[in-house]
Amino acid sequence: MKPRRYHGLGRPKLRQSWNKYNLYNLWRARNPNIGRSGSSTFFQQKWIAKGLLRTYHGEHIVERKWERMFSRRLLSVADMNAKYMAQNDGSELAAGRGTGQDEVPRWGAPRINTPAFTPYMQMTFAPMERRLDIAVFRAMFASSTRQARQFCVHGAVKVNGKVVPYPAYRLNPGDMFQVDPERVLYATGYPKSPPKDSKQPSSLAREQEAEETPEKEAETTPEEESEAQTTKPEQDPDTTDAPEPTPLDMKPTRKEIQDLTAEAKAILSEGEVSVSQKKRLRAFIKSAKPLLTRAGRPNATPSEIADELSTLITELDLGVGRDDKARSTPSGESLDPIASLDEKELAILEERMEEHMREEKENPYDPSKPYVTPWRPRDFMAPFAFIPPYLEVNQNICSAVYLRHPVARKGNAEVPTPYPLEVSQLAFNWYLRRR
């Protein structure tokens, strides 16, 4: 059975992930307008809303575990203006109610300012924010909740100095959790591209190869089989069973030596080289002849011949361009470019060199790491770069403190969600029912 795509584009589902396809689904997501058509019942509306929210909030958590976590208590705080509370005792808010002293509504006003309300229903999944794996994802230590869960299971997350391999561990206010910095660099860094040689053949190619193999076997005639048996050399029983080494193909190496020799002869025939360069070229041609002879022997290896050839080329050193530079520069001037700089330019150059060396020391190149070095952030990371106010994060040491439980305030809620208030209200009513 073909597995379903986690980030589908046909029927998109929003996830807690930094994936680029998930970012595209978030961008094109619209208000589902549940119940606007009037054809669905209230039960169906709650069912649809619950399904939409559960694909984003803890889709890796079993439903029965979430139902045990669910709480009908929705935490919120009231805006308290300290200056106003110091000047008044609160009795003025109740004065005049029912006696006609309330503010008269301005019916002819072109625009009516509606007071901001507290979105309590957006706090439906607030208990899930206490989970350790989701807190690691909210602190930007992992690129998805599933990866944060993997970090917890593999023992890369500590809570108050102790390894906690339980992703469902619920944090309490004041708990400090820390993630292995190498895991954080891997999760948030630019991934390495796989080598070209590591690509596995596709299933279609494997099937075609499997189909062609019996056909090729069937095409071999009995005469060919008998010829193969007769031409197969017999092994001496007194000798070992090790197969004879296959002779290496030295034709490319011999051709390379011949091409280099022909090129050296062509340079000599042109006559535009100095006497010392001609001597080096003749010595190279003289040394290349025995090398070409050794390359034709059966016991020759390409690595040895290539090493000797590279040594000959290094010793050749024709020094092309040195005479021109010597003629172009006067005898009194130096070829050092730094000598022509003044004190101000030298100070700028020294400052830039120190900055470059400091960056190289802090962020060095290391091919053994599973991410690209020098480290750089992964693509499409900026839209997800936000930290909820109930977490205090220190990115330098990859640790964070769970300050308090998320609450709802006047005008906004601290639980991040991509769905509007109406959808959360229907889902909250679904989980309110008694079972």
Secondary structure in CASP SS format (residue, H / E / C, confidence):
PFRMAT SS
TARGET T0000
AUTHOR 0000-0000-0000
METHOD secondary structure of the structure
MODEL  1
M C 1.00
K C 1.00
P C 1.00
R C 1.00
R C 1.00
Y C 1.00
H C 1.00
G C 1.00
L C 1.00
G C 1.00
R C 1.00
P C 1.00
K C 1.00
L C 1.00
R C 1.00
Q C 1.00
S E 1.00
W C 1.00
N C 1.00
K H 1.00
Y H 1.00
N H 1.00
L H 1.00
Y H 1.00
N H 1.00
L H 1.00
W H 1.00
R H 1.00
A C 1.00
R C 1.00
N C 1.00
P C 1.00
N C 1.00
I C 1.00
G C 1.00
R C 1.00
S C 1.00
G C 1.00
S C 1.00
S C 1.00
T C 1.00
F H 1.00
F H 1.00
Q H 1.00
Q H 1.00
K H 1.00
W H 1.00
I H 1.00
A H 1.00
K H 1.00
G H 1.00
L H 1.00
L H 1.00
R H 1.00
T H 1.00
Y H 1.00
H C 1.00
G C 1.00
E C 1.00
H C 1.00
I C 1.00
V C 1.00
E H 1.00
R H 1.00
K H 1.00
W H 1.00
E H 1.00
R H 1.00
M H 1.00
F C 1.00
S C 1.00
R C 1.00
R C 1.00
L C 1.00
L C 1.00
S E 1.00
V C 1.00
A C 1.00
D C 1.00
M C 1.00
N C 1.00
A H 1.00
K H 1.00
Y H 1.00
M H 1.00
A H 1.00
Q H 1.00
N C 1.00
D C 1.00
G C 1.00
S H 1.00
E H 1.00
L H 1.00
A C 1.00
A C 1.00
G C 1.00
R C 1.00
G C 1.00
T C 1.00
G C 1.00
Q C 1.00
D C 1.00
E C 1.00
V C 1.00
P C 1.00
R C 1.00
W C 1.00
G C 1.00
A C 1.00
P C 1.00
R C 1.00
I C 1.00
N C 1.00
T C 1.00
P C 1.00
A C 1.00
F C 1.00
T C 1.00
P C 1.00
Y H 1.00
M H 1.00
Q H 1.00
M H 1.00
T C 1.00
F C 1.00
A H 1.00
P H 1.00
M H 1.00
E H 1.00
R H 1.00
R E 1.00
L H 1.00
D H 1.00
I H 1.00
A H 1.00
V H 1.00
F H 1.00
R H 1.00
A C 1.00
M C 1.00
F C 1.00
A C 1.00
S C 1.00
S E 1.00
T H 1.00
R H 1.00
Q H 1.00
A H 1.00
R H 1.00
Q H 1.00
F H 1.00
C H 1.00
V H 1.00
H C 1.00
G C 1.00
A C 1.00
V E 1.00
K E 1.00
V E 1.00
N C 1.00
G C 1.00
K E 1.00
V E 1.00
V C 1.00
P C 1.00
Y C 1.00
P C 1.00
A C 1.00
Y C 1.00
R E 1.00
L C 1.00
N C 1.00
P C 1.00
G C 1.00
D E 1.00
M E 1.00
F E 1.00
Q E 1.00
V E 1.00
D C 1.00
P H 1.00
E H 1.00
R H 1.00
V H 1.00
L H 1.00
Y H 1.00
A H 1.00
T H 1.00
G E 1.00
Y C 1.00
P E 1.00
K C 1.00
S C 1.00
P C 1.00
P C 1.00
K H 1.00
D H 1.00
S H 1.00
K C 1.00
Q C 1.00
P C 1.00
S C 1.00
S H 1.00
L H 1.00
A H 1.00
R H 1.00
E H 1.00
Q H 1.00
E H 1.00
A H 1.00
E H 1.00
E H 1.00
T H 1.00
P H 1.00
E H 1.00
K H 1.00
E H 1.00
A H 1.00
E H 1.00
T C 1.00
T C 1.00
P H 1.00
E H 1.00
E H 1.00
E H 1.00
S H 1.00
E H 1.00
A H 1.00
Q H 1.00
T H 1.00
T H 1.00
K C 1.00
P C 1.00
E C 1.00
Q C 1.00
D C 1.00
P C 1.00
D C 1.00
T C 1.00
T C 1.00
D C 1.00
A C 1.00
P C 1.00
E C 1.00
P C 1.00
T C 1.00
P C 1.00
L C 1.00
D C 1.00
M C 1.00
K H 1.00
P H 1.00
T H 1.00
R H 1.00
K H 1.00
E H 1.00
I H 1.00
Q H 1.00
D H 1.00
L H 1.00
T H 1.00
A H 1.00
E H 1.00
A H 1.00
K H 1.00
A H 1.00
I H 1.00
L H 1.00
S H 1.00
E H 1.00
G C 1.00
E C 1.00
V C 1.00
S C 1.00
V H 1.00
S H 1.00
Q H 1.00
K H 1.00
K H 1.00
R H 1.00
L H 1.00
R H 1.00
A H 1.00
F H 1.00
I H 1.00
K H 1.00
S H 1.00
A H 1.00
K H 1.00
P H 1.00
L H 1.00
L H 1.00
T H 1.00
R H 1.00
A H 1.00
G C 1.00
R C 1.00
P C 1.00
N C 1.00
A C 1.00
T C 1.00
P H 1.00
S H 1.00
E H 1.00
I H 1.00
A H 1.00
D H 1.00
E H 1.00
L H 1.00
S H 1.00
T H 1.00
L H 1.00
I H 1.00
T H 1.00
E H 1.00
L H 1.00
D C 1.00
L C 1.00
G C 1.00
V C 1.00
G C 1.00
R H 1.00
D H 1.00
D H 1.00
K H 1.00
A H 1.00
R H 1.00
S H 1.00
T C 1.00
P C 1.00
S C 1.00
G C 1.00
E C 1.00
S C 1.00
L C 1.00
D C 1.00
P H 1.00
I H 1.00
A H 1.00
S H 1.00
L C 1.00
D C 1.00
E H 1.00
K H 1.00
E H 1.00
L H 1.00
A H 1.00
I H 1.00
L H 1.00
E H 1.00
E H 1.00
R H 1.00
M H 1.00
E H 1.00
E H 1.00
H H 1.00
M H 1.00
R H 1.00
E H 1.00
E H 1.00
K H 1.00
E H 1.00
N C 1.00
P C 1.00
Y C 1.00
D C 1.00
P C 1.00
S C 1.00
K C 1.00
P C 1.00
Y E 1.00
V C 1.00
T C 1.00
P C 1.00
W C 1.00
R C 1.00
P E 1.00
R C 1.00
D C 1.00
F C 1.00
M C 1.00
A H 1.00
P H 1.00
F H 1.00
A C 1.00
F C 1.00
I C 1.00
P C 1.00
P C 1.00
Y C 1.00
L E 1.00
E E 1.00
V E 1.00
N E 1.00
Q C 1.00
N C 1.00
I C 1.00
C C 1.00
S E 1.00
A E 1.00
V E 1.00
Y E 1.00
L C 1.00
R C 1.00
H C 1.00
P C 1.00
V C 1.00
A E 1.00
R E 1.00
K C 1.00
G C 1.00
N E 1.00
A E 1.00
E C 1.00
V C 1.00
P C 1.00
T C 1.00
P C 1.00
Y C 1.00
P C 1.00
L H 1.00
E H 1.00
V H 1.00
S H 1.00
Q H 1.00
L H 1.00
A H 1.00
F H 1.00
N H 1.00
W H 1.00
Y H 1.00
L H 1.00
R C 1.00
R C 1.00
R C 1.00
END
